[in-house]
Amino acid sequence: MEKLKNYRPTEKEPFMNDRQKEYFRLKLLAWKDEILKESKLTLQALQEENVNHPDIADRASSETDRAIELRARDRQRKLIAKIDAALQRIEDNTYGYCEDTGEPISLKRLEARPIATLSVEAQERHEKREKVYRDE
């Protein structure tokens, strides 16, 4: 990571060259590591808070907090699966290319959402189709 410390992918270099792939691989691994650390802290907090609340309002509040935390953990579990899938795409040289069109996904989009599988245009088309089906 040291040699990539100040590196930022640019449009001036070949798309998804080894340096860019390594940059995104390290970015994805760091994101995954951060999520796993947060999960571990949450689980510890939930286990420590597993006390009996004599007051029914406190108990209800605690159960609500617990449900919200568990829902957040489920979203993070799904996010980790997407990160793992992105890491696999780096390995098989399909990372950074739109699943719909095969065209490169912009570096700006990958910077903001390193798990992106669709270009902005393809994502917008996908969301419009989804909205049409949802509205019917």
N, CA, C and O atoms as CSV, one atom per row, in Angstrom:
chain,resi,resn,atom,element,x,y,z
A,1,MET,N,N,0.838,-1.205,0.000
A,1,MET,CA,C,0.000,0.000,0.000
A,1,MET,C,C,0.868,1.249,0.000
A,1,MET,O,O,0.453,2.296,-0.495
A,2,GLU,N,N,2.072,1.143,0.553
A,2,GLU,CA,C,2.961,2.296,0.654
A,2,GLU,C,C,3.206,2.958,-0.701
A,2,GLU,O,O,3.142,4.181,-0.825
A,3,LYS,N,N,3.491,2.127,-1.727
A,3,LYS,CA,C,3.769,2.708,-3.040
A,3,LYS,C,C,2.513,3.302,-3.683
A,3,LYS,O,O,2.618,4.110,-4.605
A,4,LEU,N,N,1.353,2.921,-3.217
A,4,LEU,CA,C,0.095,3.461,-3.750
A,4,LEU,C,C,-0.491,4.538,-2.845
A,4,LEU,O,O,-1.598,5.018,-3.089
A,5,LYS,N,N,0.235,4.916,-1.812
A,5,LYS,CA,C,-0.272,5.838,-0.795
A,5,LYS,C,C,-0.860,7.120,-1.389
A,5,LYS,O,O,-1.971,7.513,-1.034
A,6,ASN,N,N,-0.130,7.764,-2.280
A,6,ASN,CA,C,-0.598,9.023,-2.871
A,6,ASN,C,C,-1.131,8.844,-4.288
A,6,ASN,O,O,-1.394,9.821,-4.988
A,7,TYR,N,N,-1.287,7.601,-4.700
A,7,TYR,CA,C,-1.747,7.306,-6.050
A,7,TYR,C,C,-3.254,7.476,-6.172
A,7,TYR,O,O,-4.009,7.071,-5.287
A,8,ARG,N,N,-3.685,8.079,-7.277
A,8,ARG,CA,C,-5.101,8.159,-7.628
A,8,ARG,C,C,-5.217,7.782,-9.099
A,8,ARG,O,O,-4.507,8.359,-9.923
A,9,PRO,N,N,-6.075,6.846,-9.459
A,9,PRO,CA,C,-6.248,6.472,-10.861
A,9,PRO,C,C,-6.664,7.686,-11.698
A,9,PRO,O,O,-7.430,8.533,-11.238
A,10,THR,N,N,-6.158,7.759,-12.911
A,10,THR,CA,C,-6.542,8.859,-13.806
A,10,THR,C,C,-6.934,8.302,-15.167
A,10,THR,O,O,-6.611,7.168,-15.522
A,11,GLU,N,N,-7.643,9.140,-15.914
A,11,GLU,CA,C,-8.084,8.779,-17.266
A,11,GLU,C,C,-6.897,8.739,-18.235
A,11,GLU,O,O,-7.025,8.214,-19.341
A,12,LYS,N,N,-5.746,9.287,-17.833
A,12,LYS,CA,C,-4.587,9.390,-18.725
A,12,LYS,C,C,-3.824,8.072,-18.864
A,12,LYS,O,O,-2.998,7.923,-19.764
A,13,GLU,N,N,-4.097,7.128,-17.983
A,13,GLU,CA,C,-3.376,5.847,-18.038
A,13,GLU,C,C,-4.303,4.757,-18.577
A,13,GLU,O,O,-5.520,4.942,-18.611
A,14,PRO,N,N,-3.746,3.641,-18.993
A,14,PRO,CA,C,-4.593,2.553,-19.510
A,14,PRO,C,C,-5.603,2.094,-18.450
A,14,PRO,O,O,-5.253,1.912,-17.284
A,15,PHE,N,N,-6.863,1.910,-18.875
A,15,PHE,CA,C,-7.930,1.534,-17.953
A,15,PHE,C,C,-7.663,0.150,-17.357
A,15,PHE,O,O,-7.332,-0.792,-18.077
A,16,MET,N,N,-7.808,0.042,-16.063
A,16,MET,CA,C,-7.633,-1.173,-15.275
A,16,MET,C,C,-6.266,-1.827,-15.512
A,16,MET,O,O,-6.149,-3.044,-15.659
A,17,ASN,N,N,-5.248,-0.976,-15.542
A,17,ASN,CA,C,-3.886,-1.506,-15.570
A,17,ASN,C,C,-3.596,-2.109,-14.188
A,17,ASN,O,O,-4.410,-1.981,-13.274
A,18,ASP,N,N,-2.461,-2.752,-14.039
A,18,ASP,CA,C,-2.145,-3.438,-12.778
A,18,ASP,C,C,-2.192,-2.496,-11.578
A,18,ASP,O,O,-2.650,-2.872,-10.499
A,19,ARG,N,N,-1.715,-1.268,-11.777
A,19,ARG,CA,C,-1.706,-0.298,-10.673
A,19,ARG,C,C,-3.135,0.056,-10.240
A,19,ARG,O,O,-3.423,0.117,-9.045
A,20,GLN,N,N,-4.022,0.286,-11.201
A,20,GLN,CA,C,-5.417,0.590,-10.874
A,20,GLN,C,C,-6.087,-0.593,-10.190
A,20,GLN,O,O,-6.807,-0.418,-9.208
A,21,LYS,N,N,-5.854,-1.787,-10.701
A,21,LYS,CA,C,-6.468,-2.978,-10.089
A,21,LYS,C,C,-6.006,-3.136,-8.644
A,21,LYS,O,O,-6.811,-3.433,-7.761
A,22,GLU,N,N,-4.724,-2.939,-8.402
A,22,GLU,CA,C,-4.191,-3.051,-7.041
A,22,GLU,C,C,-4.775,-1.960,-6.149
A,22,GLU,O,O,-5.101,-2.211,-4.989
A,23,TYR,N,N,-4.907,-0.750,-6.688
A,23,TYR,CA,C,-5.496,0.366,-5.942
A,23,TYR,C,C,-6.915,0.001,-5.475
A,23,TYR,O,O,-7.248,0.163,-4.301
A,24,PHE,N,N,-7.735,-0.486,-6.394
A,24,PHE,CA,C,-9.118,-0.828,-6.042
A,24,PHE,C,C,-9.182,-2.069,-5.156
A,24,PHE,O,O,-10.051,-2.165,-4.289
A,25,ARG,N,N,-8.280,-3.009,-5.361
A,25,ARG,CA,C,-8.237,-4.201,-4.503
A,25,ARG,C,C,-7.969,-3.791,-3.056
A,25,ARG,O,O,-8.643,-4.260,-2.139
A,26,LEU,N,N,-6.989,-2.919,-2.853
A,26,LEU,CA,C,-6.668,-2.459,-1.497
A,26,LEU,C,C,-7.805,-1.629,-0.904
A,26,LEU,O,O,-8.089,-1.719,0.290
A,27,LYS,N,N,-8.445,-0.831,-1.736
A,27,LYS,CA,C,-9.585,-0.016,-1.278
A,27,LYS,C,C,-10.732,-0.924,-0.808
A,27,LYS,O,O,-11.338,-0.679,0.235
A,28,LEU,N,N,-11.020,-1.964,-1.585
A,28,LEU,CA,C,-12.089,-2.906,-1.230
A,28,LEU,C,C,-11.739,-3.680,0.044
A,28,LEU,O,O,-12.592,-3.870,0.911
A,29,LEU,N,N,-10.491,-4.123,0.156
A,29,LEU,CA,C,-10.080,-4.867,1.358
A,29,LEU,C,C,-10.163,-3.998,2.611
A,29,LEU,O,O,-10.580,-4.471,3.668
A,30,ALA,N,N,-9.766,-2.730,2.498
A,30,ALA,CA,C,-9.835,-1.814,3.644
A,30,ALA,C,C,-11.291,-1.587,4.049
A,30,ALA,O,O,-11.602,-1.543,5.239
A,31,TRP,N,N,-12.182,-1.444,3.071
A,31,TRP,CA,C,-13.611,-1.245,3.345
A,31,TRP,C,C,-14.179,-2.475,4.047
A,31,TRP,O,O,-14.919,-2.348,5.023
A,32,LYS,N,N,-13.842,-3.647,3.559
A,32,LYS,CA,C,-14.320,-4.891,4.161
A,32,LYS,C,C,-13.824,-5.016,5.604
A,32,LYS,O,O,-14.580,-5.387,6.501
A,33,ASP,N,N,-12.554,-4.703,5.812
A,33,ASP,CA,C,-11.957,-4.764,7.148
A,33,ASP,C,C,-12.680,-3.830,8.113
A,33,ASP,O,O,-12.947,-4.194,9.259
A,34,GLU,N,N,-12.993,-2.636,7.647
A,34,GLU,CA,C,-13.706,-1.648,8.467
A,34,GLU,C,C,-15.092,-2.167,8.862
A,34,GLU,O,O,-15.509,-2.018,10.010
A,35,ILE,N,N,-15.796,-2.769,7.919
A,35,ILE,CA,C,-17.136,-3.317,8.184
A,35,ILE,C,C,-17.045,-4.446,9.210
A,35,ILE,O,O,-17.855,-4.515,10.134
A,36,LEU,N,N,-16.057,-5.330,9.048
A,36,LEU,CA,C,-15.908,-6.455,9.979
A,36,LEU,C,C,-15.582,-5.966,11.393
A,36,LEU,O,O,-16.078,-6.525,12.371
A,37,LYS,N,N,-14.757,-4.935,11.503
A,37,LYS,CA,C,-14.448,-4.373,12.830
A,37,LYS,C,C,-15.710,-3.801,13.482
A,37,LYS,O,O,-15.968,-4.028,14.664
A,38,GLU,N,N,-16.495,-3.053,12.687
A,38,GLU,CA,C,-17.751,-2.488,13.207
A,38,GLU,C,C,-18.689,-3.602,13.666
A,38,GLU,O,O,-19.321,-3.490,14.716
A,39,SER,N,N,-18.778,-4.661,12.893
A,39,SER,CA,C,-19.652,-5.782,13.240
A,39,SER,C,C,-19.241,-6.406,14.559
A,39,SER,O,O,-20.081,-6.714,15.406
A,40,LYS,N,N,-17.943,-6.588,14.723
A,40,LYS,CA,C,-17.435,-7.191,15.950
A,40,LYS,C,C,-17.783,-6.315,17.165
A,40,LYS,O,O,-18.190,-6.826,18.209
A,41,LEU,N,N,-17.620,-5.003,17.019
A,41,LEU,CA,C,-17.950,-4.081,18.115
A,41,LEU,C,C,-19.441,-4.126,18.434
A,41,LEU,O,O,-19.830,-4.102,19.602
A,42,THR,N,N,-20.268,-4.191,17.404
A,42,THR,CA,C,-21.712,-4.244,17.613
A,42,THR,C,C,-22.111,-5.525,18.334
A,42,THR,O,O,-22.918,-5.496,19.263
A,43,LEU,N,N,-21.547,-6.638,17.908
A,43,LEU,CA,C,-21.869,-7.912,18.559
A,43,LEU,C,C,-21.469,-7.887,20.031
A,43,LEU,O,O,-22.200,-8.380,20.890
A,44,GLN,N,N,-20.299,-7.310,20.316
A,44,GLN,CA,C,-19.863,-7.198,21.712
A,44,GLN,C,C,-20.838,-6.340,22.505
A,44,GLN,O,O,-21.209,-6.683,23.627
A,45,ALA,N,N,-21.250,-5.221,21.914
A,45,ALA,CA,C,-22.186,-4.322,22.595
A,45,ALA,C,C,-23.525,-5.017,22.846
A,45,ALA,O,O,-24.109,-4.878,23.921
A,46,LEU,N,N,-24.011,-5.768,21.848
A,46,LEU,CA,C,-25.281,-6.473,22.011
A,46,LEU,C,C,-25.182,-7.541,23.104
A,46,LEU,O,O,-26.126,-7.733,23.869
A,47,GLN,N,N,-24.054,-8.229,23.177
A,47,GLN,CA,C,-23.880,-9.266,24.206
A,47,GLN,C,C,-23.790,-8.640,25.593
A,47,GLN,O,O,-24.365,-9.159,26.550
A,48,GLU,N,N,-23.073,-7.532,25.703
A,48,GLU,CA,C,-22.926,-6.867,27.005
A,48,GLU,C,C,-24.244,-6.271,27.479
A,48,GLU,O,O,-24.510,-6.209,28.679
A,49,GLU,N,N,-25.078,-5.828,26.520
A,49,GLU,CA,C,-26.321,-5.170,26.884
A,49,GLU,C,C,-27.431,-6.171,27.169
A,49,GLU,O,O,-28.555,-5.783,27.487
A,50,ASN,N,N,-27.126,-7.435,27.060
A,50,ASN,CA,C,-28.115,-8.483,27.241
A,50,ASN,C,C,-28.499,-8.617,28.722
A,50,ASN,O,O,-28.370,-9.686,29.317
A,51,VAL,N,N,-28.963,-7.530,29.287
A,51,VAL,CA,C,-29.393,-7.530,30.690
A,51,VAL,C,C,-30.908,-7.430,30.738
A,51,VAL,O,O,-31.548,-6.929,29.813
A,52,ASN,N,N,-31.455,-7.910,31.816
A,52,ASN,CA,C,-32.893,-7.832,31.987
A,52,ASN,C,C,-33.296,-6.423,32.401
A,52,ASN,O,O,-32.800,-5.891,33.394
A,53,HIS,N,N,-34.197,-5.828,31.635
A,53,HIS,CA,C,-34.697,-4.501,31.987
A,53,HIS,C,C,-36.008,-4.687,32.751
A,53,HIS,O,O,-36.986,-5.183,32.190
A,54,PRO,N,N,-36.035,-4.291,34.027
A,54,PRO,CA,C,-37.273,-4.442,34.791
A,54,PRO,C,C,-38.398,-3.563,34.241
A,54,PRO,O,O,-39.571,-3.929,34.319
A,55,ASP,N,N,-38.040,-2.411,33.691
A,55,ASP,CA,C,-39.035,-1.489,33.161
A,55,ASP,C,C,-39.417,-1.902,31.740
A,55,ASP,O,O,-38.551,-2.095,30.887
A,56,ILE,N,N,-40.713,-2.036,31.498
A,56,ILE,CA,C,-41.183,-2.514,30.194
A,56,ILE,C,C,-40.825,-1.550,29.066
A,56,ILE,O,O,-40.549,-1.986,27.948
A,57,ALA,N,N,-40.827,-0.255,29.341
A,57,ALA,CA,C,-40.467,0.732,28.318
A,57,ALA,C,C,-38.988,0.590,27.950
A,57,ALA,O,O,-38.626,0.673,26.776
A,58,ASP,N,N,-38.137,0.376,28.959
A,58,ASP,CA,C,-36.705,0.173,28.699
A,58,ASP,C,C,-36.490,-1.087,27.876
A,58,ASP,O,O,-35.665,-1.110,26.963
A,59,ARG,N,N,-37.233,-2.129,28.203
A,59,ARG,CA,C,-37.104,-3.393,27.491
A,59,ARG,C,C,-37.524,-3.221,26.023
A,59,ARG,O,O,-36.853,-3.712,25.115
A,60,ALA,N,N,-38.633,-2.523,25.809
A,60,ALA,CA,C,-39.122,-2.291,24.446
A,60,ALA,C,C,-38.123,-1.456,23.648
A,60,ALA,O,O,-37.859,-1.738,22.479
A,61,SER,N,N,-37.580,-0.443,24.282
A,61,SER,CA,C,-36.585,0.398,23.622
A,61,SER,C,C,-35.336,-0.405,23.257
A,61,SER,O,O,-34.776,-0.257,22.171
A,62,SER,N,N,-34.921,-1.250,24.182
A,62,SER,CA,C,-33.751,-2.095,23.960
A,62,SER,C,C,-33.995,-3.069,22.807
A,62,SER,O,O,-33.110,-3.288,21.981
A,63,GLU,N,N,-35.195,-3.652,22.752
A,63,GLU,CA,C,-35.530,-4.584,21.671
A,63,GLU,C,C,-35.560,-3.878,20.320
A,63,GLU,O,O,-35.125,-4.437,19.313
A,64,THR,N,N,-36.071,-2.656,20.299
A,64,THR,CA,C,-36.098,-1.871,19.058
A,64,THR,C,C,-34.674,-1.584,18.587
A,64,THR,O,O,-34.353,-1.757,17.412
A,65,ASP,N,N,-33.826,-1.144,19.516
A,65,ASP,CA,C,-32.414,-0.874,19.184
A,65,ASP,C,C,-31.745,-2.130,18.635
A,65,ASP,O,O,-30.991,-2.074,17.664
A,66,ARG,N,N,-32.029,-3.244,19.261
A,66,ARG,CA,C,-31.433,-4.521,18.853
A,66,ARG,C,C,-31.882,-4.896,17.433
A,66,ARG,O,O,-31.072,-5.341,16.620
A,67,ALA,N,N,-33.163,-4.716,17.145
A,67,ALA,CA,C,-33.699,-5.032,15.821
A,67,ALA,C,C,-33.061,-4.138,14.745
A,67,ALA,O,O,-32.738,-4.605,13.653
A,68,ILE,N,N,-32.888,-2.867,15.063
A,68,ILE,CA,C,-32.264,-1.930,14.123
A,68,ILE,C,C,-30.814,-2.343,13.868
A,68,ILE,O,O,-30.359,-2.352,12.725
A,69,GLU,N,N,-30.100,-2.680,14.925
A,69,GLU,CA,C,-28.698,-3.110,14.787
A,69,GLU,C,C,-28.590,-4.380,13.947
A,69,GLU,O,O,-27.709,-4.489,13.095
A,70,LEU,N,N,-29.478,-5.331,14.185
A,70,LEU,CA,C,-29.430,-6.584,13.443
A,70,LEU,C,C,-29.755,-6.366,11.960
A,70,LEU,O,O,-29.184,-7.030,11.095
A,71,ARG,N,N,-30.662,-5.446,11.673
A,71,ARG,CA,C,-30.988,-5.121,10.286
A,71,ARG,C,C,-29.779,-4.469,9.602
A,71,ARG,O,O,-29.473,-4.759,8.445
A,72,ALA,N,N,-29.103,-3.589,10.339
A,72,ALA,CA,C,-27.899,-2.942,9.806
A,72,ALA,C,C,-26.816,-3.984,9.541
A,72,ALA,O,O,-26.125,-3.917,8.525
A,73,ARG,N,N,-26.666,-4.940,10.447
A,73,ARG,CA,C,-25.667,-6.011,10.262
A,73,ARG,C,C,-26.001,-6.847,9.037
A,73,ARG,O,O,-25.101,-7.271,8.312
A,74,ASP,N,N,-27.278,-7.087,8.801
A,74,ASP,CA,C,-27.676,-7.870,7.628
A,74,ASP,C,C,-27.311,-7.121,6.341
A,74,ASP,O,O,-26.836,-7.726,5.380
A,75,ARG,N,N,-27.535,-5.802,6.328
A,75,ARG,CA,C,-27.150,-4.994,5.168
A,75,ARG,C,C,-25.637,-5.053,4.964
A,75,ARG,O,O,-25.156,-5.124,3.833
A,76,GLN,N,N,-24.895,-5.022,6.069
A,76,GLN,CA,C,-23.439,-5.075,5.962
A,76,GLN,C,C,-22.972,-6.447,5.488
A,76,GLN,O,O,-21.979,-6.541,4.765
A,77,ARG,N,N,-23.665,-7.505,5.878
A,77,ARG,CA,C,-23.328,-8.845,5.409
A,77,ARG,C,C,-23.491,-8.910,3.891
A,77,ARG,O,O,-22.656,-9.487,3.194
A,78,LYS,N,N,-24.572,-8.315,3.385
A,78,LYS,CA,C,-24.803,-8.284,1.941
A,78,LYS,C,C,-23.738,-7.438,1.243
A,78,LYS,O,O,-23.302,-7.762,0.138
A,79,LEU,N,N,-23.323,-6.351,1.897
A,79,LEU,CA,C,-22.287,-5.488,1.337
A,79,LEU,C,C,-20.959,-6.235,1.243
A,79,LEU,O,O,-20.236,-6.096,0.256
A,80,ILE,N,N,-20.639,-7.016,2.253
A,80,ILE,CA,C,-19.404,-7.810,2.231
A,80,ILE,C,C,-19.439,-8.799,1.068
A,80,ILE,O,O,-18.419,-9.026,0.417
A,81,ALA,N,N,-20.601,-9.383,0.805
A,81,ALA,CA,C,-20.726,-10.301,-0.334
A,81,ALA,C,C,-20.454,-9.556,-1.644
A,81,ALA,O,O,-19.835,-10.108,-2.554
A,82,LYS,N,N,-20.917,-8.303,-1.742
A,82,LYS,CA,C,-20.668,-7.508,-2.951
A,82,LYS,C,C,-19.191,-7.138,-3.064
A,82,LYS,O,O,-18.633,-7.116,-4.161
A,83,ILE,N,N,-18.565,-6.850,-1.927
A,83,ILE,CA,C,-17.127,-6.547,-1.927
A,83,ILE,C,C,-16.343,-7.778,-2.379
A,83,ILE,O,O,-15.427,-7.672,-3.194
A,84,ASP,N,N,-16.708,-8.946,-1.845
A,84,ASP,CA,C,-16.040,-10.189,-2.249
A,84,ASP,C,C,-16.218,-10.451,-3.744
A,84,ASP,O,O,-15.292,-10.905,-4.415
A,85,ALA,N,N,-17.411,-10.162,-4.257
A,85,ALA,CA,C,-17.667,-10.352,-5.690
A,85,ALA,C,C,-16.795,-9.394,-6.512
A,85,ALA,O,O,-16.280,-9.771,-7.564
A,86,ALA,N,N,-16.632,-8.154,-6.030
A,86,ALA,CA,C,-15.782,-7.179,-6.729
A,86,ALA,C,C,-14.327,-7.638,-6.714
A,86,ALA,O,O,-13.625,-7.508,-7.716
A,87,LEU,N,N,-13.874,-8.173,-5.584
A,87,LEU,CA,C,-12.506,-8.688,-5.484
A,87,LEU,C,C,-12.306,-9.844,-6.471
A,87,LEU,O,O,-11.242,-9.971,-7.078
A,88,GLN,N,N,-13.328,-10.676,-6.624
A,88,GLN,CA,C,-13.255,-11.783,-7.579
A,88,GLN,C,C,-13.174,-11.257,-9.008
A,88,GLN,O,O,-12.450,-11.808,-9.837
A,89,ARG,N,N,-13.928,-10.177,-9.298
A,89,ARG,CA,C,-13.879,-9.585,-10.638
A,89,ARG,C,C,-12.489,-9.009,-10.931
A,89,ARG,O,O,-12.035,-9.032,-12.075
A,90,ILE,N,N,-11.815,-8.493,-9.891
A,90,ILE,CA,C,-10.440,-8.017,-10.096
A,90,ILE,C,C,-9.568,-9.199,-10.500
A,90,ILE,O,O,-8.747,-9.092,-11.411
A,91,GLU,N,N,-9.749,-10.326,-9.816
A,91,GLU,CA,C,-8.966,-11.534,-10.117
A,91,GLU,C,C,-9.198,-12.026,-11.541
A,91,GLU,O,O,-8.256,-12.430,-12.222
A,92,ASP,N,N,-10.461,-11.993,-11.993
A,92,ASP,CA,C,-10.723,-12.533,-13.340
A,92,ASP,C,C,-10.768,-11.455,-14.429
A,92,ASP,O,O,-11.271,-11.681,-15.530
A,93,ASN,N,N,-10.228,-10.276,-14.091
A,93,ASN,CA,C,-10.068,-9.170,-15.052
A,93,ASN,C,C,-11.366,-8.634,-15.646
A,93,ASN,O,O,-11.360,-8.126,-16.768
A,94,THR,N,N,-12.475,-8.735,-14.921
A,94,THR,CA,C,-13.725,-8.146,-15.391
A,94,THR,C,C,-14.104,-6.921,-14.565
A,94,THR,O,O,-15.093,-6.250,-14.861
A,95,TYR,N,N,-13.313,-6.629,-13.526
A,95,TYR,CA,C,-13.602,-5.482,-12.651
A,95,TYR,C,C,-13.497,-4.181,-13.441
A,95,TYR,O,O,-12.586,-3.996,-14.247
A,96,GLY,N,N,-14.450,-3.286,-13.192
A,96,GLY,CA,C,-14.410,-1.972,-13.809
A,96,GLY,C,C,-15.148,-1.896,-15.130
A,96,GLY,O,O,-15.245,-0.830,-15.738
A,97,TYR,N,N,-15.672,-3.037,-15.576
A,97,TYR,CA,C,-16.416,-3.056,-16.834
A,97,TYR,C,C,-17.888,-3.311,-16.561
A,97,TYR,O,O,-18.238,-4.159,-15.740
A,98,CYS,N,N,-18.740,-2.579,-17.246
A,98,CYS,CA,C,-20.190,-2.665,-17.066
A,98,CYS,C,C,-20.687,-4.061,-17.445
A,98,CYS,O,O,-20.361,-4.581,-18.512
A,99,GLU,N,N,-21.479,-4.656,-16.556
A,99,GLU,CA,C,-22.047,-5.986,-16.826
A,99,GLU,C,C,-23.049,-5.949,-17.976
A,99,GLU,O,O,-23.281,-6.962,-18.636
A,100,ASP,N,N,-23.637,-4.787,-18.211
A,100,ASP,CA,C,-24.649,-4.612,-19.250
A,100,ASP,C,C,-24.030,-4.405,-20.627
A,100,ASP,O,O,-24.386,-5.077,-21.594
A,101,THR,N,N,-23.085,-3.450,-20.694
A,101,THR,CA,C,-22.554,-3.022,-21.992
A,101,THR,C,C,-21.139,-3.512,-22.271
A,101,THR,O,O,-20.708,-3.533,-23.424
A,102,GLY,N,N,-20.415,-3.905,-21.234
A,102,GLY,CA,C,-19.020,-4.300,-21.403
A,102,GLY,C,C,-18.080,-3.114,-21.471
A,102,GLY,O,O,-16.864,-3.286,-21.544
A,103,GLU,N,N,-18.639,-1.905,-21.446
A,103,GLU,CA,C,-17.840,-0.677,-21.500
A,103,GLU,C,C,-17.220,-0.399,-20.126
A,103,GLU,O,O,-17.743,-0.844,-19.104
A,104,PRO,N,N,-16.098,0.343,-20.105
A,104,PRO,CA,C,-15.502,0.712,-18.813
A,104,PRO,C,C,-16.458,1.572,-17.980
A,104,PRO,O,O,-17.134,2.458,-18.503
A,105,ILE,N,N,-16.498,1.295,-16.690
A,105,ILE,CA,C,-17.239,2.130,-15.730
A,105,ILE,C,C,-16.293,3.274,-15.392
A,105,ILE,O,O,-15.098,3.043,-15.206
A,106,SER,N,N,-16.793,4.496,-15.310
A,106,SER,CA,C,-15.905,5.632,-15.070
A,106,SER,C,C,-15.141,5.475,-13.749
A,106,SER,O,O,-15.659,4.940,-12.769
A,107,LEU,N,N,-13.902,5.954,-13.755
A,107,LEU,CA,C,-13.076,5.894,-12.541
A,107,LEU,C,C,-13.736,6.674,-11.408
A,107,LEU,O,O,-13.643,6.293,-10.241
A,108,LYS,N,N,-14.402,7.765,-11.764
A,108,LYS,CA,C,-15.096,8.589,-10.766
A,108,LYS,C,C,-16.166,7.752,-10.050
A,108,LYS,O,O,-16.299,7.818,-8.828
A,109,ARG,N,N,-16.917,6.974,-10.817
A,109,ARG,CA,C,-17.962,6.113,-10.234
A,109,ARG,C,C,-17.333,5.012,-9.380
A,109,ARG,O,O,-17.819,4.720,-8.287
A,110,LEU,N,N,-16.263,4.404,-9.872
A,110,LEU,CA,C,-15.608,3.339,-9.106
A,110,LEU,C,C,-14.990,3.889,-7.818
A,110,LEU,O,O,-14.970,3.200,-6.797
A,111,GLU,N,N,-14.491,5.113,-7.861
A,111,GLU,CA,C,-13.953,5.752,-6.658
A,111,GLU,C,C,-15.058,5.888,-5.619
A,111,GLU,O,O,-14.862,5.583,-4.442
A,112,ALA,N,N,-16.227,6.351,-6.072
A,112,ALA,CA,C,-17.358,6.587,-5.164
A,112,ALA,C,C,-18.029,5.287,-4.734
A,112,ALA,O,O,-18.482,5.161,-3.597
A,113,ARG,N,N,-18.088,4.328,-5.642
A,113,ARG,CA,C,-18.768,3.058,-5.370
A,113,ARG,C,C,-17.949,1.917,-5.970
A,113,ARG,O,O,-18.249,1.436,-7.063
A,114,PRO,N,N,-16.907,1.484,-5.242
A,114,PRO,CA,C,-15.989,0.482,-5.804
A,114,PRO,C,C,-16.633,-0.877,-6.090
A,114,PRO,O,O,-16.004,-1.729,-6.718
A,115,ILE,N,N,-17.867,-1.095,-5.644
A,115,ILE,CA,C,-18.545,-2.365,-5.921
A,115,ILE,C,C,-19.470,-2.255,-7.131
A,115,ILE,O,O,-20.192,-3.199,-7.451
A,116,ALA,N,N,-19.449,-1.101,-7.805
A,116,ALA,CA,C,-20.337,-0.877,-8.956
A,116,ALA,C,C,-20.112,-1.945,-10.031
A,116,ALA,O,O,-18.980,-2.319,-10.337
A,117,THR,N,N,-21.218,-2.418,-10.587
A,117,THR,CA,C,-21.142,-3.407,-11.676
A,117,THR,C,C,-21.721,-2.842,-12.967
A,117,THR,O,O,-21.615,-3.457,-14.028
A,118,LEU,N,N,-22.336,-1.661,-12.868
A,118,LEU,CA,C,-22.956,-1.035,-14.040
A,118,LEU,C,C,-22.427,0.387,-14.200
A,118,LEU,O,O,-22.120,1.058,-13.214
A,119,SER,N,N,-22.324,0.843,-15.447
A,119,SER,CA,C,-21.970,2.240,-15.688
A,119,SER,C,C,-23.139,3.099,-15.207
A,119,SER,O,O,-24.229,2.586,-14.954
A,120,VAL,N,N,-22.912,4.393,-15.083
A,120,VAL,CA,C,-23.975,5.293,-14.625
A,120,VAL,C,C,-25.185,5.179,-15.547
A,120,VAL,O,O,-26.321,5.092,-15.081
A,121,GLU,N,N,-24.939,5.180,-16.859
A,121,GLU,CA,C,-26.042,5.115,-17.833
A,121,GLU,C,C,-26.820,3.807,-17.701
A,121,GLU,O,O,-28.051,3.811,-17.703
A,122,ALA,N,N,-26.110,2.699,-17.588
A,122,ALA,CA,C,-26.773,1.396,-17.446
A,122,ALA,C,C,-27.528,1.325,-16.125
A,122,ALA,O,O,-28.616,0.752,-16.069
A,123,GLN,N,N,-26.972,1.896,-15.066
A,123,GLN,CA,C,-27.632,1.916,-13.753
A,123,GLN,C,C,-28.931,2.721,-13.844
A,123,GLN,O,O,-29.960,2.313,-13.306
A,124,GLU,N,N,-28.873,3.863,-14.529
A,124,GLU,CA,C,-30.076,4.692,-14.681
A,124,GLU,C,C,-31.155,3.942,-15.461
A,124,GLU,O,O,-32.331,3.987,-15.098
A,125,ARG,N,N,-30.752,3.245,-16.546
A,125,ARG,CA,C,-31.732,2.449,-17.315
A,125,ARG,C,C,-32.348,1.359,-16.433
A,125,ARG,O,O,-33.554,1.117,-16.468
A,126,HIS,N,N,-31.500,0.717,-15.655
A,126,HIS,CA,C,-31.947,-0.347,-14.756
A,126,HIS,C,C,-32.961,0.197,-13.739
A,126,HIS,O,O,-33.996,-0.421,-13.491
A,127,GLU,N,N,-32.651,1.353,-13.162
A,127,GLU,CA,C,-33.553,1.944,-12.160
A,127,GLU,C,C,-34.862,2.390,-12.782
A,127,GLU,O,O,-35.913,2.273,-12.153
A,128,LYS,N,N,-34.821,2.906,-14.020
A,128,LYS,CA,C,-36.058,3.306,-14.706
A,128,LYS,C,C,-36.943,2.090,-14.953
A,128,LYS,O,O,-38.153,2.142,-14.731
A,129,ARG,N,N,-36.333,0.981,-15.418
A,129,ARG,CA,C,-37.099,-0.265,-15.640
A,129,ARG,C,C,-37.713,-0.747,-14.332
A,129,ARG,O,O,-38.872,-1.160,-14.285
A,130,GLU,N,N,-36.911,-0.684,-13.270
A,130,GLU,CA,C,-37.393,-1.116,-11.956
A,130,GLU,C,C,-38.593,-0.281,-11.528
A,130,GLU,O,O,-39.575,-0.821,-11.020
A,131,LYS,N,N,-38.520,1.027,-11.731
A,131,LYS,CA,C,-39.596,1.939,-11.346
A,131,LYS,C,C,-40.856,1.642,-12.153
A,131,LYS,O,O,-41.958,1.649,-11.604
A,132,VAL,N,N,-40.706,1.383,-13.436
A,132,VAL,CA,C,-41.862,1.084,-14.288
A,132,VAL,C,C,-42.564,-0.179,-13.767
A,132,VAL,O,O,-43.788,-0.200,-13.637
A,133,TYR,N,N,-41.796,-1.216,-13.473
A,133,TYR,CA,C,-42.400,-2.460,-12.970
A,133,TYR,C,C,-43.020,-2.271,-11.598
A,133,TYR,O,O,-44.043,-2.879,-11.284
A,134,ARG,N,N,-42.401,-1.428,-10.781
A,134,ARG,CA,C,-42.921,-1.185,-9.435
A,134,ARG,C,C,-44.226,-0.412,-9.492
A,134,ARG,O,O,-45.122,-0.636,-8.678
A,135,ASP,N,N,-44.337,0.510,-10.466
A,135,ASP,CA,C,-45.535,1.349,-10.579
A,135,ASP,C,C,-46.724,0.626,-11.195
A,135,ASP,O,O,-47.860,1.087,-11.084
A,136,GLU,N,N,-46.465,-0.511,-11.848
A,136,GLU,CA,C,-47.584,-1.217,-12.510
A,136,GLU,C,C,-48.446,-1.960,-11.549
A,136,GLU,O,O,-49.419,-2.596,-11.956
